[in-house]
Amino acid sequence: MIEELFWEYLPLIMFTCVFALLLLGYPVAFTIGGVALFFGLIGFGVDFFNLMPLRIWGTMTNFTLLAVPLFIYMGVMLEKSGLAEELLETMSLVFSRIKGGLAISVVFVGALMGASTGIVGATVVTMGLLSVPTMLRRNYSIPLTTGTVAASGTLGQIIPPSIVLVLLGDIMNVPIGDLFVGAVIPGMILVFLYILYIFIISHIKPQWAPPIPQEELDDISKKQLYVRVIKALLPPLTLMLTVLGSIFAGIASPTEAAAVGSVGATVLTAMHKKLNMQILKEVMETTTQLTCMVFIILVGATTLGLVFRGLDGDSLIRNLILSLPFGKWGILFIVMSIIFIAGFFLDFIEITFIHVPVLAPIMIHLGVNPLWLAVLIAVNLQTSFLTPPFGFSLFYLKGVCPPKVQTIHIYKGIIPFVIIQIIGLVIISVFPETVTWLPHVLLGD
């Protein structure tokens, strides 16, 4: 009896071991791969090694995943271009006449940078270096400052082109072009909610977000401002239209568009006179490191998935969840809650490769639209960057903030934005058309 229960629940034991070892701080890629090999030997014996190479080879030769290093290159190159600095300075002047205008400009630039790079770490670090000292010098509240910068930097998780959308599309067998189009409106909803919150709080607590003094604004004419806005906005908008427009119009696949974006980012960096051999070397080294990290985790996750399914773990989890007396919406709530809670402890890549392959098929089995589900998961995963204790956006920001900004300030600052994320998730859940309408109009899906 005990032996039967052991074999029946062996997939759950394996899953628990992975989660426990990750919480203890063991390296993600080797933990996932190592545990998978150990339980694979227990479940299948040495024959397991005949199956594994074919599965890994199929993953590593996937043409769609070539978009990952290309989008990473594009994001890292744009970080070096000086584009964000110019955008922040210009947008702060545009929104400077209203309360909270500087914080609103940070959200606006965060959205543009997210649509241009898709790399959260690069966006948060760049904006933290540029905007936090400026906002503090303008007597902005420290929690509002840090919360705005951290949350705005994570917009690259949902606004296409996004690495997480590429990975989700591959794992859930959803066309990445459809995902990019479907994520546009949810991304805009989050941007609107962020700006609305800043606008309201700056009127309720005007001392938290004072406007820029009028004498400073008088130093620049309207004509000069228009010229600066055009010069600052034209490069990122052109890149966005080139990359996303080619996908939406059906001219290029996401992988091909990523290659075009990489070239475009290099050209923009050259136009800003920042391109040299040293920058090129740094960008390539960072791209290689990040790509290797993603793909070694992907290899481990592929092995884990092979063992989990071989041990009938997917059937076990499906039967456990489907036996719950909550219906489709109740089970969706449970699945989203599991992903949300996992975000407190795990990085979005780990959740994408470990949890999504197990949980997503259950919802698709219940008749949930996979495109809508993928975008819901992407928005949910965005909170993993903001939720303590292991929110990576918080770590990135703390590393570049002035000494007077303490960790507690950052934690206080992100609470309203996490609540906003949840509100956005509820809106997208209640109104699936926010995801499905645009792909239907543009792509006929």
Secondary structure in CASP SS format (residue, H / E / C, confidence):
PFRMAT SS
TARGET T0000
AUTHOR 0000-0000-0000
METHOD secondary structure of the structure
MODEL  1
M C 1.00
I H 1.00
E H 1.00
E H 1.00
L H 1.00
F H 1.00
W H 1.00
E H 1.00
Y C 1.00
L H 1.00
P H 1.00
L H 1.00
I H 1.00
M H 1.00
F H 1.00
T H 1.00
C H 1.00
V H 1.00
F H 1.00
A H 1.00
L H 1.00
L H 1.00
L H 1.00
L C 1.00
G C 1.00
Y C 1.00
P C 1.00
V H 1.00
A H 1.00
F H 1.00
T H 1.00
I H 1.00
G H 1.00
G H 1.00
V H 1.00
A H 1.00
L H 1.00
F H 1.00
F H 1.00
G H 1.00
L H 1.00
I H 1.00
G H 1.00
F H 1.00
G H 1.00
V H 1.00
D H 1.00
F H 1.00
F H 1.00
N H 1.00
L H 1.00
M H 1.00
P H 1.00
L H 1.00
R H 1.00
I H 1.00
W H 1.00
G H 1.00
T H 1.00
M H 1.00
T C 1.00
N C 1.00
F H 1.00
T H 1.00
L H 1.00
L H 1.00
A H 1.00
V H 1.00
P H 1.00
L H 1.00
F H 1.00
I H 1.00
Y H 1.00
M H 1.00
G H 1.00
V H 1.00
M H 1.00
L H 1.00
E H 1.00
K H 1.00
S H 1.00
G C 1.00
L H 1.00
A H 1.00
E H 1.00
E H 1.00
L H 1.00
L H 1.00
E H 1.00
T H 1.00
M H 1.00
S H 1.00
L H 1.00
V H 1.00
F C 1.00
S C 1.00
R C 1.00
I C 1.00
K C 1.00
G C 1.00
G H 1.00
L H 1.00
A H 1.00
I H 1.00
S H 1.00
V H 1.00
V H 1.00
F H 1.00
V H 1.00
G H 1.00
A H 1.00
L H 1.00
M H 1.00
G H 1.00
A H 1.00
S H 1.00
T C 1.00
G C 1.00
I C 1.00
V H 1.00
G H 1.00
A H 1.00
T H 1.00
V H 1.00
V H 1.00
T H 1.00
M H 1.00
G H 1.00
L H 1.00
L H 1.00
S H 1.00
V H 1.00
P H 1.00
T H 1.00
M H 1.00
L H 1.00
R H 1.00
R C 1.00
N C 1.00
Y C 1.00
S C 1.00
I H 1.00
P H 1.00
L H 1.00
T H 1.00
T H 1.00
G H 1.00
T H 1.00
V H 1.00
A H 1.00
A H 1.00
S H 1.00
G H 1.00
T H 1.00
L H 1.00
G H 1.00
Q H 1.00
I C 1.00
I C 1.00
P C 1.00
P C 1.00
S C 1.00
I H 1.00
V H 1.00
L H 1.00
V H 1.00
L H 1.00
L H 1.00
G H 1.00
D H 1.00
I H 1.00
M H 1.00
N C 1.00
V C 1.00
P C 1.00
I H 1.00
G H 1.00
D H 1.00
L H 1.00
F H 1.00
V H 1.00
G H 1.00
A C 1.00
V H 1.00
I H 1.00
P H 1.00
G H 1.00
M H 1.00
I H 1.00
L H 1.00
V H 1.00
F H 1.00
L H 1.00
Y H 1.00
I H 1.00
L H 1.00
Y H 1.00
I H 1.00
F H 1.00
I H 1.00
I H 1.00
S H 1.00
H H 1.00
I H 1.00
K C 1.00
P H 1.00
Q H 1.00
W H 1.00
A C 1.00
P C 1.00
P C 1.00
I C 1.00
P C 1.00
Q H 1.00
E H 1.00
E H 1.00
L H 1.00
D C 1.00
D C 1.00
I C 1.00
S C 1.00
K H 1.00
K H 1.00
Q H 1.00
L H 1.00
Y H 1.00
V H 1.00
R H 1.00
V H 1.00
I H 1.00
K H 1.00
A H 1.00
L H 1.00
L H 1.00
P H 1.00
P H 1.00
L H 1.00
T H 1.00
L H 1.00
M H 1.00
L H 1.00
T H 1.00
V H 1.00
L H 1.00
G H 1.00
S H 1.00
I H 1.00
F H 1.00
A C 1.00
G C 1.00
I C 1.00
A C 1.00
S C 1.00
P H 1.00
T H 1.00
E H 1.00
A H 1.00
A H 1.00
A H 1.00
V H 1.00
G H 1.00
S H 1.00
V H 1.00
G H 1.00
A H 1.00
T H 1.00
V H 1.00
L H 1.00
T H 1.00
A H 1.00
M H 1.00
H C 1.00
K C 1.00
K C 1.00
L C 1.00
N C 1.00
M H 1.00
Q H 1.00
I H 1.00
L H 1.00
K H 1.00
E H 1.00
V H 1.00
M H 1.00
E H 1.00
T H 1.00
T H 1.00
T H 1.00
Q H 1.00
L H 1.00
T H 1.00
C H 1.00
M H 1.00
V H 1.00
F H 1.00
I H 1.00
I H 1.00
L H 1.00
V H 1.00
G H 1.00
A H 1.00
T H 1.00
T H 1.00
L H 1.00
G H 1.00
L H 1.00
V H 1.00
F H 1.00
R H 1.00
G H 1.00
L C 1.00
D C 1.00
G H 1.00
D H 1.00
S H 1.00
L H 1.00
I H 1.00
R H 1.00
N H 1.00
L H 1.00
I H 1.00
L H 1.00
S C 1.00
L C 1.00
P C 1.00
F C 1.00
G H 1.00
K H 1.00
W H 1.00
G H 1.00
I H 1.00
L H 1.00
F H 1.00
I H 1.00
V H 1.00
M H 1.00
S H 1.00
I H 1.00
I H 1.00
F H 1.00
I H 1.00
A H 1.00
G C 1.00
F C 1.00
F C 1.00
L C 1.00
D C 1.00
F H 1.00
I H 1.00
E H 1.00
I H 1.00
T H 1.00
F H 1.00
I H 1.00
H C 1.00
V H 1.00
P H 1.00
V H 1.00
L H 1.00
A H 1.00
P H 1.00
I H 1.00
M H 1.00
I H 1.00
H H 1.00
L C 1.00
G C 1.00
V C 1.00
N C 1.00
P H 1.00
L H 1.00
W H 1.00
L H 1.00
A H 1.00
V H 1.00
L H 1.00
I H 1.00
A H 1.00
V H 1.00
N H 1.00
L H 1.00
Q H 1.00
T H 1.00
S H 1.00
F H 1.00
L C 1.00
T C 1.00
P C 1.00
P C 1.00
F C 1.00
G C 1.00
F H 1.00
S H 1.00
L H 1.00
F H 1.00
Y H 1.00
L H 1.00
K H 1.00
G H 1.00
V H 1.00
C C 1.00
P C 1.00
P C 1.00
K C 1.00
V C 1.00
Q C 1.00
T H 1.00
I H 1.00
H H 1.00
I H 1.00
Y H 1.00
K H 1.00
G H 1.00
I H 1.00
I H 1.00
P H 1.00
F H 1.00
V H 1.00
I H 1.00
I H 1.00
Q H 1.00
I H 1.00
I H 1.00
G H 1.00
L H 1.00
V H 1.00
I H 1.00
I H 1.00
S H 1.00
V H 1.00
F C 1.00
P C 1.00
E H 1.00
T H 1.00
V H 1.00
T H 1.00
W H 1.00
L H 1.00
P H 1.00
H H 1.00
V H 1.00
L H 1.00
L H 1.00
G C 1.00
D C 1.00
END
